[in-house]
Amino acid sequence: MFNRKRSETPDEYVNESTPKRRPIPSPIRLGIWGFRGSGKSVYMLRLYEYLANKGKIQITDQDTEKYINDALDDFDDGRFVPSTEVKGKKTKYFYTIKNENGSNTELTFFDLSGEILENPYKTFVDENSQENTVVDYLLQCHGIIFLLSPLQNDKQSKPYHSLLRKLFIAMQRKSGQKPLEQYVAFGITKIDDPNVNQKCLEEKYHYPEQMFLEMLDKGPNVQLEWLKNFFHAKIDVPKDKSKNHPRLNIDPTPENRCQLFYISAFGTYKNSKGEVKSPVEENKQQDTASKAKFKEDPIFSTEEQDDRDPYDFAQESINTKDIRPDTKDTSRNKYKIDINAPFNPINIFSPIEWLVRGIKNCPPNIPNNISASDSNT
């Protein structure tokens, strides 16, 4: 192929070979990251159920098998998995996702305490008795899902802007890459919560970019371009100048390796009275505010959906089912799951699909020589 150098005139051509394309990694390594209360464990469990129903997942180690079985037993009783506060326990779990072309994607996540996750350089002892850090783990991944909770009750000791900045700078310093090579998907979780669900009805929150910026907790002093300090990000400016809500480009490309998703592990449903409800309930007598009827939600479909377009939430009809009251004893938990309600998860698999598509189209430059501690064999 004939390419022209910048210093040459149009009539002076040289035969300059195109840079060799990196091979698609096999397996593709994805990681899950999130602070305490972000919904990592619930996301992983609902992802397992989603993929298991499609025959696309395999568990290859005994620890993950036990974790899945114990946690899903809790789900079946309407209980959530307890938060991780115990230090020194086995914390790394593996999924093998079977792709359509016969290749595999490895998905790993650490179930770590909040103290470790808030300090990028905080060491912990992994399952092979070796010291590791969150930064080391994330840099070994081709793609990363960052889960963030918008709930006030899940706020961390410092704003997300500060915690994420420290993490991303540490990753850049350790890797020597700026911007970082990884494809990243930011997931705003728990959007089935009534307060978040109602907020998303407002026009400016129809897409997750604006909520993400507000969650960074820097007021008007941070823009979406902030992500370009750390990652390959292409930002589209809206054609309507009156709507100052820029969005990340929807396609994963070499120039755009960032995306934002609204995520709900359970979704919402419409009961026989026409009320929009969530299967997740506070485990106490509901007050009058929580009993208020919600407007019909034009954004979040209650049909399970995993479209390639992370914003295409709107066009499905809402199922109406009579719901029997939950009779399980969940008095020890702050929240309970109505196991008789229909589960309609939103974007459980979409972030993974987006990441894998980008990694296959333009593989990132991630070293393959991962340590023995990162093997699931």
Secondary structure in CASP SS format (residue, H / E / C, confidence):
PFRMAT SS
TARGET T0000
AUTHOR 0000-0000-0000
METHOD secondary structure of the structure
MODEL  1
M C 1.00
F E 1.00
N E 1.00
R C 1.00
K C 1.00
R C 1.00
S C 1.00
E C 1.00
T C 1.00
P C 1.00
D C 1.00
E C 1.00
Y C 1.00
V E 1.00
N E 1.00
E C 1.00
S C 1.00
T C 1.00
P C 1.00
K C 1.00
R C 1.00
R C 1.00
P C 1.00
I C 1.00
P C 1.00
S C 1.00
P C 1.00
I E 1.00
R E 1.00
L E 1.00
G E 1.00
I E 1.00
W E 1.00
G E 1.00
F C 1.00
R C 1.00
G C 1.00
S C 1.00
G C 1.00
K H 1.00
S H 1.00
V H 1.00
Y H 1.00
M H 1.00
L H 1.00
R H 1.00
L H 1.00
Y H 1.00
E H 1.00
Y H 1.00
L H 1.00
A H 1.00
N H 1.00
K C 1.00
G C 1.00
K C 1.00
I E 1.00
Q E 1.00
I C 1.00
T C 1.00
D C 1.00
Q H 1.00
D H 1.00
T H 1.00
E H 1.00
K H 1.00
Y H 1.00
I H 1.00
N H 1.00
D H 1.00
A H 1.00
L H 1.00
D H 1.00
D H 1.00
F H 1.00
D H 1.00
D C 1.00
G C 1.00
R C 1.00
F C 1.00
V C 1.00
P C 1.00
S C 1.00
T C 1.00
E C 1.00
V C 1.00
K C 1.00
G C 1.00
K C 1.00
K C 1.00
T C 1.00
K E 1.00
Y E 1.00
F E 1.00
Y E 1.00
T E 1.00
I E 1.00
K E 1.00
N C 1.00
E C 1.00
N C 1.00
G C 1.00
S C 1.00
N E 1.00
T E 1.00
E E 1.00
L E 1.00
T E 1.00
F E 1.00
F E 1.00
D C 1.00
L C 1.00
S C 1.00
G H 1.00
E H 1.00
I H 1.00
L H 1.00
E C 1.00
N C 1.00
P C 1.00
Y C 1.00
K C 1.00
T C 1.00
F E 1.00
V E 1.00
D C 1.00
E C 1.00
N C 1.00
S C 1.00
Q C 1.00
E E 1.00
N E 1.00
T C 1.00
V H 1.00
V H 1.00
D H 1.00
Y H 1.00
L H 1.00
L H 1.00
Q C 1.00
C C 1.00
H C 1.00
G E 1.00
I E 1.00
I E 1.00
F E 1.00
L E 1.00
L E 1.00
S C 1.00
P C 1.00
L C 1.00
Q H 1.00
N H 1.00
D H 1.00
K C 1.00
Q C 1.00
S C 1.00
K C 1.00
P C 1.00
Y H 1.00
H H 1.00
S H 1.00
L H 1.00
L H 1.00
R H 1.00
K H 1.00
L H 1.00
F H 1.00
I H 1.00
A H 1.00
M H 1.00
Q H 1.00
R H 1.00
K H 1.00
S H 1.00
G C 1.00
Q C 1.00
K C 1.00
P C 1.00
L E 1.00
E C 1.00
Q C 1.00
Y E 1.00
V E 1.00
A E 1.00
F E 1.00
G E 1.00
I E 1.00
T C 1.00
K C 1.00
I C 1.00
D C 1.00
D C 1.00
P H 1.00
N H 1.00
V H 1.00
N H 1.00
Q H 1.00
K H 1.00
C C 1.00
L C 1.00
E C 1.00
E H 1.00
K H 1.00
Y H 1.00
H C 1.00
Y C 1.00
P H 1.00
E H 1.00
Q H 1.00
M H 1.00
F H 1.00
L H 1.00
E H 1.00
M H 1.00
L C 1.00
D C 1.00
K C 1.00
G H 1.00
P H 1.00
N H 1.00
V C 1.00
Q C 1.00
L H 1.00
E H 1.00
W H 1.00
L H 1.00
K H 1.00
N H 1.00
F C 1.00
F E 1.00
H C 1.00
A C 1.00
K C 1.00
I E 1.00
D E 1.00
V C 1.00
P C 1.00
K C 1.00
D C 1.00
K C 1.00
S C 1.00
K C 1.00
N C 1.00
H C 1.00
P C 1.00
R E 1.00
L E 1.00
N C 1.00
I C 1.00
D C 1.00
P C 1.00
T E 1.00
P C 1.00
E C 1.00
N E 1.00
R C 1.00
C E 1.00
Q E 1.00
L E 1.00
F E 1.00
Y E 1.00
I C 1.00
S E 1.00
A C 1.00
F C 1.00
G C 1.00
T C 1.00
Y E 1.00
K E 1.00
N E 1.00
S C 1.00
K C 1.00
G C 1.00
E C 1.00
V E 1.00
K E 1.00
S C 1.00
P C 1.00
V E 1.00
E E 1.00
E E 1.00
N C 1.00
K C 1.00
Q C 1.00
Q C 1.00
D C 1.00
T C 1.00
A C 1.00
S C 1.00
K C 1.00
A C 1.00
K C 1.00
F C 1.00
K C 1.00
E C 1.00
D C 1.00
P C 1.00
I C 1.00
F C 1.00
S C 1.00
T C 1.00
E C 1.00
E C 1.00
Q E 1.00
D C 1.00
D C 1.00
R C 1.00
D C 1.00
P C 1.00
Y C 1.00
D C 1.00
F C 1.00
A C 1.00
Q C 1.00
E C 1.00
S C 1.00
I C 1.00
N C 1.00
T E 1.00
K E 1.00
D C 1.00
I C 1.00
R C 1.00
P C 1.00
D C 1.00
T C 1.00
K C 1.00
D C 1.00
T C 1.00
S C 1.00
R C 1.00
N C 1.00
K C 1.00
Y E 1.00
K E 1.00
I E 1.00
D C 1.00
I C 1.00
N C 1.00
A C 1.00
P C 1.00
F C 1.00
N C 1.00
P C 1.00
I E 1.00
N C 1.00
I C 1.00
F C 1.00
S H 1.00
P H 1.00
I H 1.00
E H 1.00
W H 1.00
L H 1.00
V H 1.00
R H 1.00
G H 1.00
I H 1.00
K H 1.00
N H 1.00
C C 1.00
P C 1.00
P C 1.00
N C 1.00
I C 1.00
P C 1.00
N C 1.00
N C 1.00
I C 1.00
S C 1.00
A H 1.00
S H 1.00
D H 1.00
S C 1.00
N C 1.00
T C 1.00
END
